[in-house]
């Protein structure tokens, strides 16, 4: 009896400790996300008020490239992949310089019209603050890693307005094929607190809305299954575009600043040729797709190109919101082709492409249920799992560690960054010869 009481006392103290720490992290991330979003909105509105404001884009990308290559390289890219690598390789250590550098580089990128998202930067800024808290209290590596994972959850939740999905994101994004359950409680607390703080401070979450899903309709379940195939293939296309652009930047042998400047002019040309909607955050376009407005094919294809150019040629920003844009617009088109409600397939597109592109099917499914209602659950389950499997062993977050092979016939090295792994067919035994022997 005494042993059981001692066990419960230890667990209670552990929960109380992480309740306090996770609440602190959630509050800090909620505050930092609010400040960052206010500053970003001011810059976006200021540039938009200038007649020729879009012409700042080449300069913005060039300056962003300078910040992220010459000053603080850790502030480059989309943000989430840097945080995950710091957890895996550096026990969650993040230099404090990353925070102001990420804020500046992202504002230079998105504020001038670059195609990137705001979720990844908030995640990296929040994780940087979490690492600072760990350093302040001189935490050991396991506790520091837990706090940084809380920052992942809190940053996701504060912007999306989805605390349930945010909590799972923090324990699912690090590994492909396993969950870090020991971090679930602090991640949940940090996610909820960050969402509440951001909401109380008046920052409206993304909180997209779609039409109501039918209640367990068998024919629609089959369509959701087919949608998973479509979004899984689209995830492969998007990821390979990112990988191809990385190889191209390495082959050009130009300075990152010049690459950013040239990419800015190309982005301006694409925005003029296709539509200005493929630049910037794209939140309004996502919501219009969820309201049932069908976009042009060129819109989601153009977003793939502009996001790839922005993030691989000097820009700094997130990849999650562009994934939502591509998924929503392509999903609406797919739904219209099937003579179905485009709004519902736009919703499936957001979750399905998120599951396939960054290998987080549970996060994507829960995010969809939080945004679009619980009746969407069965359809999201099918779409997300199929897209996750068909996207293969690749990711838009290349620093995720692989902990499963998506098919027994594939052979690869586990516990390795997915971006560094190539898969081959597993050698099959000669069953007929074995039987004869």
C-alpha positions, 0 to 999 in steps of 0.5 A: 500500500505504501509503495502505491502511495509513493508512486502516486505521490511521485506522479502527482509531483511530476504532473504539477511540475509540468503543469507549471512549466507547460503553462509558462511556455504556453503563455510565452508562445501565446504572447510571442505569436500575438506580437509577431502576428501584429507586426507581420500584419502591420508590414503586410498592410503597409506594403499593400498601401503602397502603389508599387509595394509588390516591387519590394519582393526581390529586395525582401528575399535578398535581405532575408537570404542575407540574414539567414546565411550571413547572420543566423543560418538557423533562422532559414527555411520553414522553421519546423524542420530546424526545431526538430533537428535541434531536438534530435541532434542538439538536445533542444538547444536553440540559440537566442539569436534565432528568435529576432532573426526569424522574426526579421527574415519572415517579415522580410519574406511574407511582408513583401509578398513571398509565398510562405506561411506564418505557422512555422515561424511561430513554432520556431520562435516559440520553441526558441523561447522554450529553450531559453526557459530551459537554459534559465533553469539549467534543465538537463537534456530530456527536460529541455527537449520536452519544453521545446516540444511544448513550443512546437505544440503551442505555436501550432495551436496559437495560430490555427486555433486548434489546441487538440491538433496542436497537442498531437502535432508536438508529439507526432511531428518528430518521428514518422511512425511513433508518438512521444507519449511522455510529452502528451500532457505538457504538450496539451497544456502548452497548446491550450494555454497558447490558444487561450492567450492568443485569443484573449489578446485579440488575435483571431485564429485561422479557424477555417469553416466548410460546409457540413459533412454528411453523417456516415454516408457510404458513397462519400466514404468511397470518395474520401478514399479516392481523395486520399489517393489524389492528395497522396500523389499531390504530396509527392509532387510538392515534396519532389518540387522542394527537393528539386529546387534544393538541388538546383540552388546547390548547382547554380553556384550563385550567392544566396543573396543574388538567388533571392533577388532573382527569385523575387523577380520570378515570383513577381512575374508569376504573380502577374501572369497567373494571379497575385493570389499565389503570393503572400499567405493566401488565407482568404483564398483558402476560405473561399475554397472552403465556401465552395468557390472553385479555383483555376487549375493554375492557382494551386499549381502556381502556389506549388511553384511560388512556395518552392521558389520562396523557401528554397531561394532565400525566403524564410517562412512556414510551409504548413499554410501553403500546404493548406492553400494547395490542398484546399484549391486542388480539393475544390477542383477535384470535388467539382470534377466529381459533381460533389460539393467543392467545399467538402473536398477542399476540407479533405484537401487541407487535411489530406495534403497535410497528412501526406506532405509532413507525415502527420496523419493524426494531427491532420485528422484532428485538425480537420475535426476541430475545424470542420466538425466531428461528422467529418471524422470518418472521411478524414480518417480515410483520406489522411491515412491513404495520403500518408501511406501513398506519399511514401518515404519523403517529407516536406519536413526532411529532418523527421526521423524515420521509425517505420517502413510504410510497406514491408516490401521496402527496405531502408534505414530506420532512425535516420532523417527522412531527407537523407534516406533512399528506399529500395525494394526488399530482397524477396526470398525465392519461395518456390526454390525453398519449397522444392528443397 
